[in-house]
Amino acid sequence: MQNEIIAYKNGDSLIDTQSAATRDISHFQEVLFDNSADALEVLRHSCAHMMAQAIKEIYKDAQFFVGPVIEDGFYYDFRVKEKISDTDLKEIEKKMQEIAGRKLPIQKRVTTKTEALEYFKDDDLKQEVLKRIPDGEVSIYSQGDFEDLCRGPHAPNTRYLRFFKLTRVAGAYLGGDETKEMLTRIYGTAFADKQSLNDYVTMIEEAKKRDHRKLGNELKLFTFDEAVGAGLPIWLTNGARLRSKLEQRLFKAHRLRGYQPVRGPEILKADAWKTSGHYDNYRENMYFTKIDDSEYGMKPMNCVGHIKVYQNDVRSYRDLPLKFFEYGVVHRHELSGVMHGLFRVREFTQDDAHVFCTPAQIKENVMEMLGFVEDIMSSFGFEYEIEISTKPAKAIGDDAFWEAATQGLKEALDENNIPYGIDEGGGAFYGPKIDIKILDALKRKWQCSTIQVDYNLPQRFDLSYIDANNEHARPVMLHRAILGSFERFIGILIEHTAGELPFFIAPTQVIIVPISEAHQAYAKELASELLANDIDAEIYMKNESLNKRIRNAEKMRVPMILVIGDEEVEQKTVALRDRRERKQYNLTKDEFISLTKEKLSEVRF
């Protein structure tokens, strides 16, 4: 089946063979049955329907809402009386294999929305789907006895759907609305061949071991508490030390690159958000309240505060570029169904910066930012890819601004021979951006760093500087974050390293294990001297066997473990177990202190 056509492509639109039968496709691109992104979108969409068919055959009362394709797979939301858990997935997979073996043709029929409303009048979930569809034609796909509303595209036959895996069961509010009922959601994925599926399953199993939520609990880094609220992380002692070390490193790196620290309030009058465009274009993601009869909004971004810093003084072209940075705490309204550990939270801290510059300074500042990104990502062992994200459907500013800003980003990358892709329509509502997607140890992509060129906000807030001709000119505003947010980046880093965090930011860098009480005084002396040299050490002195204390220290994934006995006390030495280098050896105390100082300096930022 490798060379068989399963769909066609016209620009950015995928058209299945069912739809192509009634259209002129002479100028369309063929989509073959393989693991290309286009082919997988078709296969996974069809596999979602096949899963729904299997569920319907097992659970006769099941009713279905929506089943879209997502990154790396698909899901389906449905209602069923029985409680379904992960243990039921094998039975559903078995039924899916049976349906694939039936080689059922997947057929499409087109009707009107009015007719569809009547056809599905007894199905309230289908009525909910139809509410979200504009008036006009709608399509219904069927295979065997199963049918569902869907815009497609779909594979021609279930025989293409042999290599799939259902991954987990979750709950999801109807339409993402927390005031509505909770539906059952099943996630899965599919590929064109067995090896690709096996490779993915292996990666998923490894990802489970590395899950930052699991490791965050084991390493006592952070927690969540329903009494506090969903999506609001609580940083424990170890996690707070980790964050502090990362923040301190990054603070110094910013200062050395000419950035000035600033801080804006976390809550601003709604009028400021109206001026910025957030009120009209981002309001659904914000929290609002009333104070003294005035409406206020909690900041979802730091840009307005930094604009107010810029406006606090008269600026000259000689002052530019002005580089402001802030560890800005922001709040965004996230639906409960999409929150996931530290990856998606309602409160987080951005390593945010804004550079105000002349148009002629855009390229040099973009390149400085990309160099900053390279220094940081290489220090953590991340490879990355670059994309330029262009004007989205929902945007402010005229086309001339967007064209100039997008072209400025392209020229900066082109002139420095930096390869990049294009993400059409992926820009922020106020400007195009460079997105940096890092690759972790499992080759998963994560969006972290972003660089955005913005002509719109300087115009909306009437920003200016005095140019060389003593006239008012408009600056350009560059938005920039490298980690993205401390929360998300730490979550990614935990999974990338499987909890074996780099020495320079490990919350506890050394665990000291004295063999007996007689060795505790020397252990305390060591810990005190290490702390004076910016090294966090803990002493394991519990009334447990030596082997158990060493095992417990190993479980905490600290970079170094020191075992202290008579010889070490007498000779002022340490018996070092280096977890990162997988070595054991003896050093004098001074040699060990020097070693830790060297390891602290093994970073590029």
Secondary structure, 3 states (H helix, E strand, C coil): CCCCEEEEEECCEEEEHHHHCCCCCCCCEEEECCCCHHHHHHHHHHHHHHHHHHHHHHCCCCEECCCCEECCEEEEEEECCCCCCHHHHHHHHHHHHHHHHCCCECEEEEEEHHHHHHHCCCCHHHHHHHHCCCCCEEEEEEECCEEEECCCCCCCEHHHCCEEEEEEEEEEEHHHCCCCCEEEEEEEEEECCHHHHHHHHHHHHHHHHHCHHHHHHHCCCEECCCCCCCCCCEECHHHHHHHHHHHHHHHHHHHHCCCEECCCCCEEEHHHHHHHCHHHHCHHHCCEEEECCEEEEECCCCHHHHHHHHCCCCCEHHHCCEEEEEEEEEECCCCHHHCECCCECCEEEEEEEEEEECHHHHHHHHHHHHHHHHHHHHHCCCEEEEEEECCCCCCCCCHHHHHHHHHHHHHHHHHCCCCCEEECCCCECCECEEEEEEECCCCCEEEEEEEEEECHHHHHCCCCEECCCCCEECCEEEEEECCCCHHHHHHHHHHHHCCCCCCCCCCCCEEEEECCHHHHHHHHHHHHHHHHCCCCEEECCCCCCHHHHHHHHHHCCCCEEEEECHHHHHHCEEEEEECCCCEEEEEEHHHHHHHHHHHHCCCCC
